[in-house]
Amino acid sequence: MPDKEQTRLSRLTAILTHLQSKRISTAPELAKKFDVSVRTIYRDIRSLEASGIPIFTEEGRGYSMLEGYSLPPVMFTEEEANALITGFKMISRNKDGSLVKHYGDAITKIKAVLRSKQKDKVDLLSNRVAIIQNYSKSITSNILSTVQLAITSSRLIEIKYKSLYKEEMSMRKIEPQALYHTQENWILIAWCQLRNDMREFRLDRVMTIKMLDKTFEDRQFDLLTYFKSQTQPK
């Protein structure tokens, strides 16, 4: 097969994988990701549709896949498998136990679709890569997965929080908006109903957490805008 055709086949496969990974994808987004023109993406989408792939065009929004449609198990390249294993090594040193557990479960499922030779190489690399940070594997929180679910489902959470400087306890009902990670801790950005303002909470200072049945209104939170606002003089 000529190189040009091989490249196009690889791109079509990659586009299909990308479409499966997102609810909606636009032509400009795909063109930028695969470094081709928008016109080329239009042709690629038509080719996928012609081959029987159930792609829907949502007017004014983009492309989406038929709910429930799935491809056969993904075959990873050696470089991709190596990247996943290295990522797992880094995650396994994270101080939130829930993240370590769920990422480990995901890696186990990924390993299940690898070919025998790939599995041998993955095991070899796993024994040859070390992350020195948090080498003792100390765990300071175990609630990251709960917080992530609250963010994606717009669920109100109630926490007992131990302040960093005054060592005081307080009960807070908060609307979780976003997370960021420092070298040591996960930080939750949330709208605090007690303070009626946006606040930051270190997960290792959360003593108890409860996800409530109540949802909250979308505040159109943008993480980059938030960070910029924190650096501006007040």
C-alpha positions in Angstrom: 0.0 0.0 0.0 1.5 3.4 -0.9 2.6 5.6 2.0 -0.1 8.2 1.2 -2.9 5.6 1.5 -1.4 4.1 4.6 -1.3 7.6 6.2 -4.9 8.2 5.3 -6.0 4.8 6.7 -4.2 5.5 10.0 -5.9 8.9 10.2 -9.3 7.4 9.5 -8.7 4.9 12.3 -7.5 7.7 14.6 -10.5 9.9 13.8 -12.9 7.0 14.6 -11.1 6.5 18.0 -11.3 10.2 18.7 -15.0 10.3 17.9 -15.7 7.4 20.3 -13.8 9.3 23.1 -15.9 12.4 23.0 -19.6 13.4 23.0 -19.2 16.0 20.2 -16.2 16.7 17.9 -16.1 19.6 15.4 -14.4 19.6 12.0 -12.0 22.4 12.9 -11.0 20.5 16.1 -10.3 17.3 14.1 -8.4 19.3 11.5 -6.2 20.8 14.1 -5.6 17.5 15.9 -4.6 15.6 12.7 -2.9 18.5 11.0 -5.0 18.5 7.9 -7.5 20.9 6.3 -11.2 21.1 7.3 -12.0 20.0 3.8 -10.0 16.8 4.3 -11.9 16.1 7.5 -15.2 16.4 5.6 -13.9 13.9 3.0 -12.7 11.5 5.8 -16.1 11.7 7.6 -17.9 10.9 4.4 -15.6 7.9 3.8 -16.3 6.6 7.3 -20.0 7.0 6.8 -19.8 5.2 3.4 -18.1 2.3 5.1 -21.1 1.9 7.5 -19.8 3.7 10.6 -22.9 5.4 12.3 -21.7 9.0 12.5 -24.3 11.7 13.1 -23.9 15.3 12.1 -25.4 17.6 14.6 -26.1 20.9 12.8 -24.1 23.7 14.3 -22.3 21.5 16.8 -20.3 18.8 15.2 -20.1 15.0 14.8 -21.1 12.3 17.3 -21.2 8.5 17.3 -24.3 6.3 17.6 -24.9 5.6 21.3 -23.7 2.0 22.1 -21.6 1.6 19.0 -18.2 0.2 19.8 -15.1 -0.8 17.9 -13.2 -4.1 18.5 -10.6 -3.9 21.2 -8.0 -1.2 20.6 -4.6 -2.4 19.6 -1.9 -0.2 21.1 1.5 0.5 19.6 4.5 -0.2 21.7 5.1 3.5 22.3 1.5 4.0 23.4 1.7 1.0 25.8 5.0 2.3 27.2 3.4 5.8 27.8 0.5 4.2 29.7 2.8 2.2 31.9 4.9 5.2 32.6 1.8 7.2 33.4 0.7 4.5 35.8 4.1 4.7 37.6 3.5 8.4 38.1 -0.1 7.9 39.3 0.9 5.1 41.7 2.9 7.8 43.6 -0.1 10.0 43.9 -1.3 10.8 47.5 -5.0 10.1 46.7 -5.9 6.4 47.2 -9.0 6.5 45.1 -7.1 7.7 42.0 -4.4 5.1 42.4 -7.0 2.3 42.7 -9.2 3.3 39.8 -6.2 4.0 37.5 -4.7 0.6 38.4 -8.0 -1.1 37.6 -8.1 0.7 34.2 -4.5 -0.3 33.4 -5.4 -4.0 34.2 -8.2 -3.8 31.6 -5.8 -2.2 29.1 -3.2 -4.9 29.6 -5.9 -7.5 28.8 -6.1 -6.4 25.2 -2.3 -6.4 24.6 -0.6 -9.1 22.6 1.6 -11.5 24.4 4.8 -9.8 23.2 3.5 -6.4 24.2 2.7 -7.8 27.7 6.2 -9.1 28.1 7.7 -5.7 27.1 5.3 -3.8 29.4 6.3 -6.0 32.3 10.0 -5.3 31.5 9.5 -1.6 31.3 7.4 -1.6 34.5 10.4 -3.0 36.4 12.8 -0.5 34.8 10.9 2.7 35.5 10.9 4.4 38.9 9.3 7.6 40.2 11.2 8.9 43.2 8.5 11.4 44.4 6.4 10.0 47.3 8.5 6.8 47.1 6.9 5.6 50.4 3.5 5.8 48.8 2.0 7.8 51.6 -1.8 8.4 51.2 -3.2 11.7 52.4 -6.7 11.5 50.9 -9.1 9.0 49.4 -11.9 11.1 48.0 -10.7 12.4 44.6 -13.0 10.0 42.7 -16.0 11.2 44.7 -15.1 14.8 44.0 -14.6 14.1 40.3 -18.1 12.5 40.1 -19.6 15.5 41.9 -18.0 17.8 39.3 -19.2 15.9 36.3 -22.8 15.4 37.7 -23.1 18.9 39.2 -23.9 17.4 42.7 -23.7 19.4 45.8 -21.3 18.0 48.5 -21.1 18.5 52.2 -17.7 18.4 53.9 -16.2 18.7 57.3 -13.1 20.8 56.6 -10.1 21.4 58.8 -8.6 24.9 58.1 -5.0 24.9 57.2 -3.8 27.7 59.5 -6.3 27.9 62.4 -6.9 24.2 62.7 -10.6 24.9 63.0 -13.3 22.5 61.9 -16.3 23.7 59.9 -19.2 22.1 58.0 -19.5 23.4 54.4 -22.0 22.8 51.6 -20.0 23.4 48.4 -20.5 23.3 44.6 -17.4 21.6 43.2 -16.1 23.3 40.0 -12.6 22.2 39.2 -9.4 20.5 40.5 -5.7 21.2 40.3 -2.7 19.4 41.6 0.4 20.7 43.3 3.5 18.6 43.9 2.0 17.4 47.2 -1.8 17.9 47.2 -5.0 18.0 45.2 -6.9 21.3 45.5 -10.6 21.6 44.9 -12.1 24.9 43.6 -15.7 25.2 44.7 -18.4 27.7 45.4 -18.9 27.8 49.1 -22.5 28.4 50.2 -21.3 29.4 53.7 -19.0 32.1 52.4 -21.0 32.9 49.2 -17.9 32.9 47.2 -15.4 30.7 45.4 -13.0 29.0 47.7 -10.1 26.4 47.5 -10.1 23.3 49.6 -7.1 20.9 50.1 -8.4 17.3 49.8 -6.1 16.2 52.6 -7.9 18.6 54.9 -11.3 17.2 54.2 -12.2 15.1 57.2 -15.6 13.8 55.9 -17.4 14.1 52.6 -21.0 13.4 51.6 -22.4 13.7 48.1 -25.9 15.1 48.4 -28.9 14.3 46.1 -29.2 18.0 45.3 -27.7 19.4 42.1 -26.5 23.0 41.5 -26.8 25.4 38.6 -24.0 25.7 36.0 -21.8 28.7 36.9 -20.0 28.6 33.5 -16.7 28.1 35.4 -13.6 28.4 33.3 -10.3 27.2 35.0 -8.0 29.4 32.9 -10.1 32.5 33.7 -10.1 31.6 37.3 -6.3 31.3 37.5 -5.8 34.6 35.7 -8.2 36.3 38.2 -6.1 35.0 41.1 -2.9 36.6 39.7 -4.4 40.0 39.2 -3.9 42.6 41.9 -7.0 43.2 44.1 
